[in-house]
Structures are given as C-alpha cells and as structure tokens.
C-alpha cells in the first residue's frame, strides 16, 4: 500500500489497497477478510508500527520503503531447512539489509529457489514470482519478498547444482571455473538462458509422470538428456502459469511422496500402462491461492478425492481422518478408510501436509478438528 506524504493513510485507503490480497490469501468463510484486515491493523498498532490519528486516519511510524532504482531481473533465492529466517517459500522470503539491492531486482519477476549444497541434495527445486518487498513487521532489520499467491511451483524433479562436475547455472562460471563467491550469494540475478535451462530440466512431461518398470533410468541421466532441448530463445516463464503444466509437476511430486498409494484407504492401483490411478489432491484449493507444492497436497483415490474436495472428509494436523456430519452413510464411508481412521502420510516432515493448509481446509468446509 502506498502512503501519502508523511506516511499518512486512511482506513478506507488501506482496505482498498490490501483487501484483494487478503481475499486471495485467506479465501476464508470464517472471519471476513475485512475483519482480518482490521485485526492485523490493530496488531500493527500494538507493535508500534503505525499511529492512530483519529477519525479513521493513521500514520506509519517509519518512512515507507523506497526500493533502490535497479534493472529488473530473474533471480535465484537460496533457501533451505538450515535457514534461521523461517521462510515460507510459497508466501515470503526473509532477508537482511545487505541483500536489498539484489532483491529489488526481482520485483514482478520470476525467481528460482535453490537449496544450498550444505543443506541437502535438492539443488534447484521450485519457481515463484515476487509481488513486492516490504519491511518485516516483526524485525526492523529484516525485509520480506512477498510471493504472488498461487505462483509458487515445485518442479516435477529437482535439478542438481552440478552435472558432470560443471555448474548448471553457467552465470556462476569464470573461464569455465565456478566462482564460489558468486555461488554462495543468497540472492543473485540469473540470465534468461540459465533460467530457461534450469526450468526446462526441472519440468516433467506427461511421459514422466510414472515410467513403466522396464524404463528404469537414473535421475542424472534423465536430467542430462532433457538439458539440451531447452536451449533457445523461448522464455520458459511464459509457460509457468499454465494449469496443465503445473498439474503435471504437482502430480509427479504427490505420486512419488505417497508411493502411488491413497493416504486414506491404502489402495495402490497401477494400470496396465504402468501408471498410478491415485490422484493428487490440493488441500488448499488452487482457486483460493493454494500453492503447487507437496506440502499442500495428498494422494487420494478417485472417490475419496471427490469427498475431500467437497468437505465431506478432512484431516487433523496429526493425520486423524475427520468426517463431516453431512455424510448420509457414515458406516459405508468408514469401510473405505483405514480401520484406525488415520491417514498414512510420508515419513519425511517436509513431504507431509502443512498444518496451515489443513487448517484452511477444515475452516473452509466447517469441519471441527
């Protein structure tokens, strides 16, 4: 939201500027978005971030953030489980002052998330689009790069930082050698050619959703075979909003995370073509801005998926199966599900449904935990 001279603004100006974003992010049938905004406004007052002037008028206690004038650029954001900043990559990326100039280049541009080699083997694993940069309301020394709701997308397969000993991101090379100083930068610009190459290597096509058992290939071999065709002038970013493409990546991640098995029934059906019949369900819907990430998904059989999307079935944060009072054949539904009424979820914590999305699903469908 832009403030007038002196940082002054009215409540109606704030509602007009911020309400559409809150509607996209919450999609809530509980507390109205307007009430959500007023509550957050009160929290800002309590923290001293704004001053109430009376008559619906407010003033920022610190000057509005003015970003440096820099040329826009696609960028790489380095993030991993080792981070002390508690990022939520599908919503925001937190960073200190030293990276403000670099981050300013990414506004309204696509970024690639990279897990650093010291944190794990994932390499480049997702893309998102930066909406704006704001001060962190909880820490005046930090900033937040806010992600456009619904733009975050995990690749169908991770792209390693290096292949055959050479960096995939060629902008990190000087005379063929890796520039370590550049490679460890938390935020760095990336060329269109490097962006297209990495995105092309990470996206899966229809034939990759579940290969037949006699088509066993290692991931590095598949990645190397995919590498060359994506060289060229076409900007891969133009395809990243296509629902069909996004659904393919999402399905691949979910099918793999759940070993082709329905989390609520245990059924594992694979057809004669070697493809899993299990479906990839979004927990927080795409329409409400739910991201295409395995943490916002669950593998379900067709009937259970239908019930889940209509709020007849939900999950507690710990994986208990919750049934709606609207079901007219509770006993019949229970026979479909695991006898202990608990979902079978991935063992790795970062593959399991995130409580934030489960809470949204329960609230949206009015199911008590």
BALOBA-1460 file (C-alpha; in Angstrom, 3 decimals):
// residues 369
<rec num="1" residu="x" x="0.000" y="0.000" z="0.000"/>
<rec num="2" residu="x" x="1.304" y="3.438" z="-0.858"/>
<rec num="3" residu="x" x="1.087" y="6.078" z="1.860"/>
<rec num="4" residu="x" x="0.756" y="9.837" z="1.362"/>
<rec num="5" residu="x" x="3.376" y="12.366" z="2.377"/>
<rec num="6" residu="x" x="4.377" y="11.862" z="5.988"/>
<rec num="7" residu="x" x="3.243" y="8.237" z="5.869"/>
<rec num="8" residu="x" x="-0.447" y="9.086" z="6.435"/>
<rec num="9" residu="x" x="-3.316" y="6.929" z="5.183"/>
<rec num="10" residu="x" x="-6.968" y="6.273" z="5.961"/>
<rec num="11" residu="x" x="-8.625" y="3.008" z="6.858"/>
<rec num="12" residu="x" x="-10.579" y="3.023" z="3.590"/>
<rec num="13" residu="x" x="-7.376" y="3.539" z="1.584"/>
<rec num="14" residu="x" x="-5.847" y="0.559" z="3.371"/>
<rec num="15" residu="x" x="-8.892" y="-1.617" z="2.738"/>
<rec num="16" residu="x" x="-8.959" y="-0.656" z="-0.943"/>
<rec num="17" residu="x" x="-5.280" y="-1.459" z="-1.388"/>
<rec num="18" residu="x" x="-4.899" y="-4.597" z="0.732"/>
<rec num="19" residu="x" x="-8.291" y="-6.308" z="0.862"/>
<rec num="20" residu="x" x="-7.996" y="-8.025" z="-2.555"/>
<rec num="21" residu="x" x="-4.701" y="-9.609" z="-1.487"/>
<rec num="22" residu="x" x="-6.153" y="-10.852" z="1.810"/>
<rec num="23" residu="x" x="-9.134" y="-12.355" z="-0.033"/>
<rec num="24" residu="x" x="-6.721" y="-14.215" z="-2.353"/>
<rec num="25" residu="x" x="-4.570" y="-15.469" z="0.509"/>
<rec num="26" residu="x" x="-7.257" y="-16.486" z="3.019"/>
<rec num="27" residu="x" x="-10.257" y="-17.498" z="0.940"/>
<rec num="28" residu="x" x="-11.892" y="-17.767" z="4.350"/>
<rec num="29" residu="x" x="-15.564" y="-18.378" z="5.052"/>
<rec num="30" residu="x" x="-14.924" y="-17.775" z="8.738"/>
<rec num="31" residu="x" x="-13.756" y="-14.325" z="9.812"/>
<rec num="32" residu="x" x="-14.367" y="-11.980" z="6.904"/>
<rec num="33" residu="x" x="-11.323" y="-10.576" z="5.081"/>
<rec num="34" residu="x" x="-12.385" y="-7.117" z="6.247"/>
<rec num="35" residu="x" x="-12.257" y="-8.306" z="9.876"/>
<rec num="36" residu="x" x="-8.909" y="-9.961" z="9.194"/>
<rec num="37" residu="x" x="-7.516" y="-6.667" z="7.933"/>
<rec num="38" residu="x" x="-8.803" y="-4.732" z="10.930"/>
<rec num="39" residu="x" x="-7.297" y="-7.304" z="13.288"/>
<rec num="40" residu="x" x="-3.902" y="-7.042" z="11.581"/>
<rec num="41" residu="x" x="-4.184" y="-3.261" z="11.730"/>
<rec num="42" residu="x" x="-4.678" y="-3.479" z="15.496"/>
<rec num="43" residu="x" x="-1.648" y="-5.761" z="15.779"/>
<rec num="44" residu="x" x="0.436" y="-3.192" z="13.912"/>
<rec num="45" residu="x" x="-0.746" y="-0.526" z="16.361"/>
<rec num="46" residu="x" x="0.141" y="-2.769" z="19.305"/>
<rec num="47" residu="x" x="3.659" y="-3.283" z="17.901"/>
<rec num="48" residu="x" x="4.104" y="0.440" z="17.327"/>
<rec num="49" residu="x" x="4.277" y="0.125" z="13.554"/>
<rec num="50" residu="x" x="1.502" y="2.668" z="12.974"/>
<rec num="51" residu="x" x="-0.039" y="5.552" z="14.918"/>
<rec num="52" residu="x" x="-3.789" y="6.197" z="15.155"/>
<rec num="53" residu="x" x="-4.595" y="9.861" z="14.429"/>
<rec num="54" residu="x" x="-8.349" y="9.626" z="14.928"/>
<rec num="55" residu="x" x="-11.274" y="9.715" z="12.523"/>
<rec num="56" residu="x" x="-10.102" y="6.655" z="10.580"/>
<rec num="57" residu="x" x="-6.682" y="8.193" z="9.891"/>
<rec num="58" residu="x" x="-3.359" y="6.512" z="10.566"/>
<rec num="59" residu="x" x="0.322" y="7.244" z="10.053"/>
<rec num="60" residu="x" x="3.310" y="4.955" z="9.611"/>
<rec num="61" residu="x" x="5.808" y="5.395" z="12.434"/>
<rec num="62" residu="x" x="8.643" y="4.728" z="9.981"/>
<rec num="63" residu="x" x="9.065" y="6.003" z="6.451"/>
<rec num="64" residu="x" x="7.564" y="3.913" z="3.630"/>
<rec num="65" residu="x" x="10.059" y="1.562" z="1.997"/>
<rec num="66" residu="x" x="11.634" y="3.071" z="-1.108"/>
<rec num="67" residu="x" x="13.408" y="0.446" z="-3.173"/>
<rec num="68" residu="x" x="16.665" y="1.283" z="-4.949"/>
<rec num="69" residu="x" x="16.391" y="2.014" z="-8.668"/>
<rec num="70" residu="x" x="17.768" y="-1.149" z="-10.282"/>
<rec num="71" residu="x" x="17.193" y="-3.052" z="-13.504"/>
<rec num="72" residu="x" x="14.678" y="-5.895" z="-13.102"/>
<rec num="73" residu="x" x="15.994" y="-9.420" z="-13.422"/>
<rec num="74" residu="x" x="15.019" y="-13.010" z="-12.803"/>
<rec num="75" residu="x" x="16.864" y="-14.218" z="-9.716"/>
<rec num="76" residu="x" x="17.939" y="-17.184" z="-7.637"/>
<rec num="77" residu="x" x="16.854" y="-17.200" z="-3.973"/>
<rec num="78" residu="x" x="18.853" y="-19.601" z="-1.815"/>
<rec num="79" residu="x" x="16.715" y="-21.256" z="0.869"/>
<rec num="80" residu="x" x="16.899" y="-24.456" z="2.869"/>
<rec num="81" residu="x" x="15.958" y="-26.197" z="6.076"/>
<rec num="82" residu="x" x="19.165" y="-24.806" z="7.606"/>
<rec num="83" residu="x" x="17.881" y="-21.222" z="7.305"/>
<rec num="84" residu="x" x="17.454" y="-19.233" z="10.510"/>
<rec num="85" residu="x" x="14.935" y="-16.918" z="8.856"/>
<rec num="86" residu="x" x="11.902" y="-19.244" z="8.953"/>
<rec num="87" residu="x" x="10.973" y="-18.577" z="5.345"/>
<rec num="88" residu="x" x="7.736" y="-19.861" z="3.854"/>
<rec num="89" residu="x" x="8.791" y="-20.030" z="0.191"/>
<rec num="90" residu="x" x="5.247" y="-20.101" z="-1.195"/>
<rec num="91" residu="x" x="4.413" y="-16.909" z="0.771"/>
<rec num="92" residu="x" x="7.578" y="-14.942" z="1.555"/>
<rec num="93" residu="x" x="11.376" y="-14.948" z="1.647"/>
<rec num="94" residu="x" x="13.021" y="-13.123" z="4.567"/>
<rec num="95" residu="x" x="16.394" y="-11.427" z="4.119"/>
<rec num="96" residu="x" x="18.640" y="-8.799" z="5.778"/>
<rec num="97" residu="x" x="19.562" y="-5.297" z="4.557"/>
<rec num="98" residu="x" x="22.672" y="-6.437" z="2.674"/>
<rec num="99" residu="x" x="20.531" y="-8.187" z="0.039"/>
<rec num="100" residu="x" x="18.005" y="-5.383" z="-0.512"/>
<rec num="101" residu="x" x="19.532" y="-4.152" z="-3.783"/>
<rec num="102" residu="x" x="19.677" y="-7.675" z="-5.192"/>
<rec num="103" residu="x" x="16.128" y="-8.458" z="-4.055"/>
<rec num="104" residu="x" x="14.775" y="-5.214" z="-5.538"/>
<rec num="105" residu="x" x="15.656" y="-6.530" z="-8.999"/>
<rec num="106" residu="x" x="13.262" y="-9.447" z="-8.539"/>
<rec num="107" residu="x" x="10.045" y="-7.453" z="-8.030"/>
<rec num="108" residu="x" x="7.426" y="-8.602" z="-10.563"/>
<rec num="109" residu="x" x="9.898" y="-11.187" z="-11.874"/>
<rec num="110" residu="x" x="10.178" y="-14.976" z="-11.642"/>
<rec num="111" residu="x" x="12.702" y="-16.468" z="-9.241"/>
<rec num="112" residu="x" x="14.179" y="-19.952" z="-8.798"/>
<rec num="113" residu="x" x="14.584" y="-21.417" z="-5.332"/>
<rec num="114" residu="x" x="17.842" y="-23.265" z="-4.710"/>
<rec num="115" residu="x" x="18.731" y="-25.402" z="-1.708"/>
<rec num="116" residu="x" x="22.409" y="-24.847" z="-0.881"/>
<rec num="117" residu="x" x="24.685" y="-27.859" z="-1.114"/>
<rec num="118" residu="x" x="25.454" y="-27.739" z="2.617"/>
<rec num="119" residu="x" x="21.736" y="-28.124" z="3.402"/>
<rec num="120" residu="x" x="20.865" y="-31.041" z="1.130"/>
<rec num="121" residu="x" x="20.857" y="-32.511" z="-2.360"/>
<rec num="122" residu="x" x="17.798" y="-30.829" z="-3.836"/>
<rec num="123" residu="x" x="19.573" y="-28.132" z="-5.841"/>
<rec num="124" residu="x" x="17.096" y="-26.030" z="-7.825"/>
<rec num="125" residu="x" x="13.622" y="-27.191" z="-6.890"/>
<rec num="126" residu="x" x="10.911" y="-24.537" z="-7.397"/>
<rec num="127" residu="x" x="9.907" y="-21.258" z="-9.021"/>
<rec num="128" residu="x" x="7.738" y="-18.362" z="-7.861"/>
<rec num="129" residu="x" x="7.011" y="-14.763" z="-8.786"/>
<rec num="130" residu="x" x="7.831" y="-11.854" z="-6.469"/>
<rec num="131" residu="x" x="4.962" y="-9.434" z="-5.881"/>
<rec num="132" residu="x" x="6.583" y="-6.798" z="-3.665"/>
<rec num="133" residu="x" x="9.198" y="-6.173" z="-0.992"/>
<rec num="134" residu="x" x="8.224" y="-4.837" z="2.421"/>
<rec num="135" residu="x" x="9.826" y="-4.342" z="5.797"/>
<rec num="136" residu="x" x="9.439" y="-7.289" z="8.128"/>
<rec num="137" residu="x" x="6.832" y="-6.106" z="10.674"/>
<rec num="138" residu="x" x="8.387" y="-8.354" z="13.329"/>
<rec num="139" residu="x" x="12.016" y="-7.304" z="12.816"/>
<rec num="140" residu="x" x="13.002" y="-3.825" z="11.575"/>
<rec num="141" residu="x" x="16.395" y="-5.135" z="10.449"/>
<rec num="142" residu="x" x="14.816" y="-7.585" z="8.004"/>
<rec num="143" residu="x" x="12.771" y="-7.461" z="4.791"/>
<rec num="144" residu="x" x="10.248" y="-9.755" z="3.142"/>
<rec num="145" residu="x" x="9.973" y="-10.587" z="-0.538"/>
<rec num="146" residu="x" x="6.256" y="-11.382" z="-0.828"/>
<rec num="147" residu="x" x="5.323" y="-14.068" z="-3.340"/>
<rec num="148" residu="x" x="2.401" y="-13.685" z="-5.739"/>
<rec num="149" residu="x" x="-0.294" y="-16.021" z="-4.324"/>
<rec num="150" residu="x" x="-0.579" y="-19.204" z="-6.345"/>
<rec num="151" residu="x" x="2.633" y="-18.613" z="-8.334"/>
<rec num="152" residu="x" x="4.867" y="-20.984" z="-6.324"/>
<rec num="153" residu="x" x="5.530" y="-24.238" z="-8.195"/>
<rec num="154" residu="x" x="7.752" y="-27.150" z="-7.238"/>
<rec num="155" residu="x" x="9.480" y="-28.719" z="-10.217"/>
<rec num="156" residu="x" x="8.456" y="-32.251" z="-11.076"/>
<rec num="157" residu="x" x="12.083" y="-33.203" z="-10.399"/>
<rec num="158" residu="x" x="14.924" y="-31.462" z="-8.610"/>
<rec num="159" residu="x" x="17.756" y="-30.067" z="-10.719"/>
<rec num="160" residu="x" x="21.248" y="-30.699" z="-9.284"/>
<rec num="161" residu="x" x="23.583" y="-27.762" z="-8.772"/>
<rec num="162" residu="x" x="26.228" y="-29.529" z="-10.850"/>
<rec num="163" residu="x" x="26.174" y="-32.114" z="-13.623"/>
<rec num="164" residu="x" x="29.363" y="-33.973" z="-14.539"/>
<rec num="165" residu="x" x="31.291" y="-31.585" z="-12.308"/>
<rec num="166" residu="x" x="30.054" y="-28.423" z="-14.066"/>
<rec num="167" residu="x" x="27.613" y="-25.836" z="-12.724"/>
<rec num="168" residu="x" x="24.190" y="-25.952" z="-14.400"/>
<rec num="169" residu="x" x="23.897" y="-22.208" z="-13.763"/>
<rec num="170" residu="x" x="26.544" y="-21.063" z="-16.208"/>
<rec num="171" residu="x" x="26.497" y="-17.478" z="-14.996"/>
<rec num="172" residu="x" x="28.434" y="-18.757" z="-11.980"/>
<rec num="173" residu="x" x="31.405" y="-19.695" z="-14.147"/>
<rec num="174" residu="x" x="34.526" y="-17.619" z="-14.840"/>
<rec num="175" residu="x" x="36.629" y="-19.113" z="-17.641"/>
<rec num="176" residu="x" x="34.914" y="-22.431" z="-17.030"/>
<rec num="177" residu="x" x="35.533" y="-22.451" z="-13.274"/>
<rec num="178" residu="x" x="32.978" y="-21.974" z="-10.527"/>
<rec num="179" residu="x" x="33.066" y="-18.541" z="-8.919"/>
<rec num="180" residu="x" x="32.457" y="-19.584" z="-5.307"/>
<rec num="181" residu="x" x="31.881" y="-16.024" z="-4.128"/>
<rec num="182" residu="x" x="29.031" y="-15.614" z="-6.574"/>
<rec num="183" residu="x" x="27.655" y="-19.103" z="-5.921"/>
<rec num="184" residu="x" x="27.145" y="-18.525" z="-2.190"/>
<rec num="185" residu="x" x="25.200" y="-15.290" z="-2.614"/>
<rec num="186" residu="x" x="21.774" y="-15.683" z="-1.015"/>
<rec num="187" residu="x" x="20.092" y="-13.631" z="-3.749"/>
<rec num="188" residu="x" x="21.636" y="-13.298" z="-7.186"/>
<rec num="189" residu="x" x="20.437" y="-12.407" z="-10.687"/>
<rec num="190" residu="x" x="20.167" y="-15.165" z="-13.245"/>
<rec num="191" residu="x" x="20.228" y="-14.828" z="-17.020"/>
<rec num="192" residu="x" x="17.231" y="-15.773" z="-19.134"/>
<rec num="193" residu="x" x="19.325" y="-18.549" z="-20.702"/>
<rec num="194" residu="x" x="20.197" y="-20.069" z="-17.325"/>
<rec num="195" residu="x" x="16.632" y="-19.638" z="-16.084"/>
<rec num="196" residu="x" x="15.215" y="-21.384" z="-19.154"/>
<rec num="197" residu="x" x="17.756" y="-24.191" z="-18.917"/>
<rec num="198" residu="x" x="17.071" y="-24.941" z="-15.247"/>
<rec num="199" residu="x" x="13.294" y="-24.670" z="-15.550"/>
<rec num="200" residu="x" x="13.333" y="-26.908" z="-18.625"/>
<rec num="201" residu="x" x="15.348" y="-29.520" z="-16.767"/>
<rec num="202" residu="x" x="13.043" y="-29.423" z="-13.754"/>
<rec num="203" residu="x" x="9.684" y="-29.668" z="-15.531"/>
<rec num="204" residu="x" x="8.336" y="-33.115" z="-16.329"/>
<rec num="205" residu="x" x="6.301" y="-34.033" z="-19.371"/>
<rec num="206" residu="x" x="3.330" y="-36.396" z="-19.478"/>
<rec num="207" residu="x" x="5.501" y="-39.461" z="-20.125"/>
<rec num="208" residu="x" x="7.483" y="-38.773" z="-16.946"/>
<rec num="209" residu="x" x="4.552" y="-38.979" z="-14.527"/>
<rec num="210" residu="x" x="5.177" y="-42.607" z="-13.764"/>
<rec num="211" residu="x" x="7.579" y="-44.546" z="-16.014"/>
<rec num="212" residu="x" x="6.992" y="-48.223" z="-16.715"/>
<rec num="213" residu="x" x="9.133" y="-50.528" z="-14.599"/>
<rec num="214" residu="x" x="11.207" y="-51.551" z="-17.608"/>
<rec num="215" residu="x" x="12.156" y="-47.937" z="-18.262"/>
<rec num="216" residu="x" x="14.415" y="-47.571" z="-15.235"/>
<rec num="217" residu="x" x="16.725" y="-44.594" z="-15.614"/>
<rec num="218" residu="x" x="18.687" y="-42.684" z="-13.012"/>
<rec num="219" residu="x" x="17.698" y="-39.076" z="-12.370"/>
<rec num="220" residu="x" x="21.045" y="-37.591" z="-13.553"/>
<rec num="221" residu="x" x="20.738" y="-39.452" z="-16.867"/>
<rec num="222" residu="x" x="17.213" y="-38.173" z="-17.403"/>
<rec num="223" residu="x" x="18.195" y="-34.648" z="-16.479"/>
<rec num="224" residu="x" x="21.158" y="-34.644" z="-18.840"/>
<rec num="225" residu="x" x="19.012" y="-35.891" z="-21.693"/>
<rec num="226" residu="x" x="16.494" y="-33.123" z="-21.029"/>
<rec num="227" residu="x" x="19.117" y="-30.393" z="-20.824"/>
<rec num="228" residu="x" x="19.892" y="-29.633" z="-24.428"/>
<rec num="229" residu="x" x="16.402" y="-29.216" z="-25.977"/>
<rec num="230" residu="x" x="15.638" y="-26.216" z="-23.774"/>
<rec num="231" residu="x" x="18.463" y="-24.084" z="-25.161"/>
<rec num="232" residu="x" x="16.884" y="-21.340" z="-27.234"/>
<rec num="233" residu="x" x="15.092" y="-18.003" z="-27.281"/>
<rec num="234" residu="x" x="11.755" y="-19.148" z="-25.807"/>
<rec num="235" residu="x" x="11.213" y="-17.748" z="-22.310"/>
<rec num="236" residu="x" x="10.079" y="-20.644" z="-20.125"/>
<rec num="237" residu="x" x="8.466" y="-18.177" z="-17.704"/>
<rec num="238" residu="x" x="5.607" y="-17.679" z="-20.160"/>
<rec num="239" residu="x" x="4.502" y="-21.296" z="-19.606"/>
<rec num="240" residu="x" x="4.673" y="-21.323" z="-15.807"/>
<rec num="241" residu="x" x="1.093" y="-20.107" z="-15.367"/>
<rec num="242" residu="x" x="-0.411" y="-22.906" z="-17.479"/>
<rec num="243" residu="x" x="-2.634" y="-25.062" z="-15.294"/>
<rec num="244" residu="x" x="-1.904" y="-28.216" z="-17.259"/>
<rec num="245" residu="x" x="1.838" y="-27.824" z="-16.843"/>
<rec num="246" residu="x" x="1.507" y="-27.048" z="-13.130"/>
<rec num="247" residu="x" x="-0.773" y="-30.038" z="-12.526"/>
<rec num="248" residu="x" x="1.817" y="-32.365" z="-14.092"/>
<rec num="249" residu="x" x="4.556" y="-31.195" z="-11.709"/>
<rec num="250" residu="x" x="2.219" y="-31.367" z="-8.710"/>
<rec num="251" residu="x" x="1.012" y="-34.872" z="-9.561"/>
<rec num="252" residu="x" x="4.565" y="-36.163" z="-10.015"/>
<rec num="253" residu="x" x="5.594" y="-34.920" z="-6.569"/>
<rec num="254" residu="x" x="2.493" y="-36.291" z="-4.832"/>
<rec num="255" residu="x" x="2.554" y="-39.707" z="-6.535"/>
<rec num="256" residu="x" x="6.202" y="-40.166" z="-5.567"/>
<rec num="257" residu="x" x="5.773" y="-38.891" z="-1.995"/>
<rec num="258" residu="x" x="2.909" y="-41.342" z="-1.341"/>
<rec num="259" residu="x" x="4.339" y="-44.275" z="-3.322"/>
<rec num="260" residu="x" x="1.279" y="-44.322" z="-5.613"/>
<rec num="261" residu="x" x="-0.960" y="-45.136" z="-2.630"/>
<rec num="262" residu="x" x="-4.129" y="-43.414" z="-1.361"/>
<rec num="263" residu="x" x="-3.337" y="-41.899" z="2.039"/>
<rec num="264" residu="x" x="-6.819" y="-42.562" z="3.443"/>
<rec num="265" residu="x" x="-7.662" y="-46.009" z="2.049"/>
<rec num="266" residu="x" x="-4.285" y="-47.604" z="1.422"/>
<rec num="267" residu="x" x="-5.248" y="-48.601" z="-2.116"/>
<rec num="268" residu="x" x="-2.369" y="-48.770" z="-4.587"/>
<rec num="269" residu="x" x="-3.642" y="-49.338" z="-8.114"/>
<rec num="270" residu="x" x="-1.363" y="-49.221" z="-11.165"/>
<rec num="271" residu="x" x="-2.880" y="-49.734" z="-14.598"/>
<rec num="272" residu="x" x="-1.548" y="-51.855" z="-17.437"/>
<rec num="273" residu="x" x="0.413" y="-48.900" z="-18.779"/>
<rec num="274" residu="x" x="2.397" y="-48.654" z="-15.561"/>
<rec num="275" residu="x" x="0.638" y="-45.505" z="-14.312"/>
<rec num="276" residu="x" x="-0.796" y="-44.967" z="-10.842"/>
<rec num="277" residu="x" x="-4.548" y="-44.475" z="-10.624"/>
<rec num="278" residu="x" x="-4.187" y="-42.438" z="-7.431"/>
<rec num="279" residu="x" x="-4.968" y="-38.727" z="-7.797"/>
<rec num="280" residu="x" x="-3.117" y="-35.670" z="-6.497"/>
<rec num="281" residu="x" x="-5.460" y="-33.511" z="-4.404"/>
<rec num="282" residu="x" x="-4.768" y="-29.925" z="-3.379"/>
<rec num="283" residu="x" x="-5.571" y="-29.289" z="0.285"/>
<rec num="284" residu="x" x="-5.940" y="-25.508" z="-0.033"/>
<rec num="285" residu="x" x="-7.641" y="-25.118" z="-3.389"/>
<rec num="286" residu="x" x="-5.980" y="-23.530" z="-6.401"/>
<rec num="287" residu="x" x="-8.888" y="-21.089" z="-6.611"/>
<rec num="288" residu="x" x="-8.070" y="-19.842" z="-3.095"/>
<rec num="289" residu="x" x="-4.392" y="-19.373" z="-3.985"/>
<rec num="290" residu="x" x="-3.162" y="-22.740" z="-2.754"/>
<rec num="291" residu="x" x="0.391" y="-23.381" z="-3.998"/>
<rec num="292" residu="x" x="1.526" y="-26.304" z="-6.133"/>
<rec num="293" residu="x" x="3.748" y="-27.907" z="-3.523"/>
<rec num="294" residu="x" x="3.746" y="-31.374" z="-1.993"/>
<rec num="295" residu="x" x="3.068" y="-29.800" z="1.428"/>
<rec num="296" residu="x" x="-0.288" y="-28.620" z="0.021"/>
<rec num="297" residu="x" x="-1.194" y="-31.982" z="-1.432"/>
<rec num="298" residu="x" x="-2.248" y="-35.511" z="-0.609"/>
<rec num="299" residu="x" x="-2.665" y="-38.691" z="-2.679"/>
<rec num="300" residu="x" x="-6.268" y="-39.887" z="-2.793"/>
<rec num="301" residu="x" x="-8.301" y="-42.426" z="-4.736"/>
<rec num="302" residu="x" x="-10.980" y="-41.003" z="-7.001"/>
<rec num="303" residu="x" x="-13.982" y="-41.376" z="-4.670"/>
<rec num="304" residu="x" x="-12.118" y="-40.073" z="-1.621"/>
<rec num="305" residu="x" x="-10.748" y="-37.158" z="-3.663"/>
<rec num="306" residu="x" x="-14.303" y="-36.217" z="-4.625"/>
<rec num="307" residu="x" x="-15.353" y="-36.306" z="-0.960"/>
<rec num="308" residu="x" x="-12.281" y="-34.360" z="0.168"/>
<rec num="309" residu="x" x="-12.869" y="-31.545" z="-2.333"/>
<rec num="310" residu="x" x="-16.477" y="-31.237" z="-1.151"/>
<rec num="311" residu="x" x="-15.557" y="-31.112" z="2.509"/>
<rec num="312" residu="x" x="-17.058" y="-34.464" z="3.469"/>
<rec num="313" residu="x" x="-13.626" y="-35.645" z="4.654"/>
<rec num="314" residu="x" x="-10.753" y="-33.680" z="6.159"/>
<rec num="315" residu="x" x="-7.681" y="-34.246" z="8.345"/>
<rec num="316" residu="x" x="-6.446" y="-33.066" z="11.707"/>
<rec num="317" residu="x" x="-2.898" y="-31.709" z="11.929"/>
<rec num="318" residu="x" x="-1.766" y="-35.072" z="13.307"/>
<rec num="319" residu="x" x="-3.379" y="-37.074" z="10.482"/>
<rec num="320" residu="x" x="-6.664" y="-38.174" z="12.066"/>
<rec num="321" residu="x" x="-9.400" y="-38.618" z="9.439"/>
<rec num="322" residu="x" x="-12.322" y="-36.272" z="10.118"/>
<rec num="323" residu="x" x="-15.793" y="-36.978" z="8.731"/>
<rec num="324" residu="x" x="-18.448" y="-34.342" z="8.116"/>
<rec num="325" residu="x" x="-21.903" y="-34.582" z="9.670"/>
<rec num="326" residu="x" x="-23.252" y="-34.068" z="6.139"/>
<rec num="327" residu="x" x="-22.337" y="-37.660" z="5.151"/>
<rec num="328" residu="x" x="-25.534" y="-39.734" z="4.932"/>
<rec num="329" residu="x" x="-23.766" y="-43.127" z="5.096"/>
<rec num="330" residu="x" x="-21.053" y="-42.776" z="7.737"/>
<rec num="331" residu="x" x="-20.639" y="-46.535" z="8.202"/>
<rec num="332" residu="x" x="-20.227" y="-47.088" z="4.482"/>
<rec num="333" residu="x" x="-17.589" y="-44.368" z="4.225"/>
<rec num="334" residu="x" x="-15.704" y="-45.753" z="7.234"/>
<rec num="335" residu="x" x="-15.427" y="-49.107" z="5.486"/>
<rec num="336" residu="x" x="-13.472" y="-47.407" z="2.696"/>
<rec num="337" residu="x" x="-10.935" y="-45.896" z="5.072"/>
<rec num="338" residu="x" x="-8.127" y="-47.212" z="7.232"/>
<rec num="339" residu="x" x="-9.643" y="-49.043" z="10.192"/>
<rec num="340" residu="x" x="-7.844" y="-46.834" z="12.723"/>
<rec num="341" residu="x" x="-9.195" y="-43.708" z="10.966"/>
<rec num="342" residu="x" x="-5.698" y="-42.304" z="10.483"/>
<rec num="343" residu="x" x="-4.078" y="-41.206" z="7.231"/>
<rec num="344" residu="x" x="-0.813" y="-42.740" z="6.096"/>
<rec num="345" residu="x" x="1.461" y="-39.768" z="5.437"/>
<rec num="346" residu="x" x="5.071" y="-39.514" z="4.181"/>
<rec num="347" residu="x" x="7.759" y="-40.126" z="6.797"/>
<rec num="348" residu="x" x="9.713" y="-37.002" z="5.819"/>
<rec num="349" residu="x" x="8.340" y="-33.932" z="7.593"/>
<rec num="350" residu="x" x="8.698" y="-31.631" z="4.558"/>
<rec num="351" residu="x" x="6.608" y="-34.029" z="2.442"/>
<rec num="352" residu="x" x="3.678" y="-34.156" z="4.885"/>
<rec num="353" residu="x" x="0.658" y="-31.812" z="4.645"/>
<rec num="354" residu="x" x="1.435" y="-28.470" z="6.269"/>
<rec num="355" residu="x" x="-0.854" y="-27.539" z="9.222"/>
<rec num="356" residu="x" x="-1.537" y="-24.152" z="7.594"/>
<rec num="357" residu="x" x="-3.226" y="-25.816" z="4.613"/>
<rec num="358" residu="x" x="-5.043" y="-28.414" z="6.726"/>
<rec num="359" residu="x" x="-6.429" y="-25.619" z="8.935"/>
<rec num="360" residu="x" x="-7.671" y="-23.813" z="5.815"/>
<rec num="361" residu="x" x="-9.413" y="-26.963" z="4.560"/>
<rec num="362" residu="x" x="-11.179" y="-27.565" z="7.883"/>
<rec num="363" residu="x" x="-12.245" y="-23.933" z="8.231"/>
<rec num="364" residu="x" x="-13.401" y="-23.587" z="4.640"/>
<rec num="365" residu="x" x="-15.534" y="-26.722" z="4.927"/>
<rec num="366" residu="x" x="-16.569" y="-26.102" z="8.544"/>
<rec num="367" residu="x" x="-15.210" y="-29.377" z="9.938"/>
<rec num="368" residu="x" x="-14.094" y="-29.424" z="13.557"/>
<rec num="369" residu="x" x="-10.668" y="-30.879" z="14.344"/>
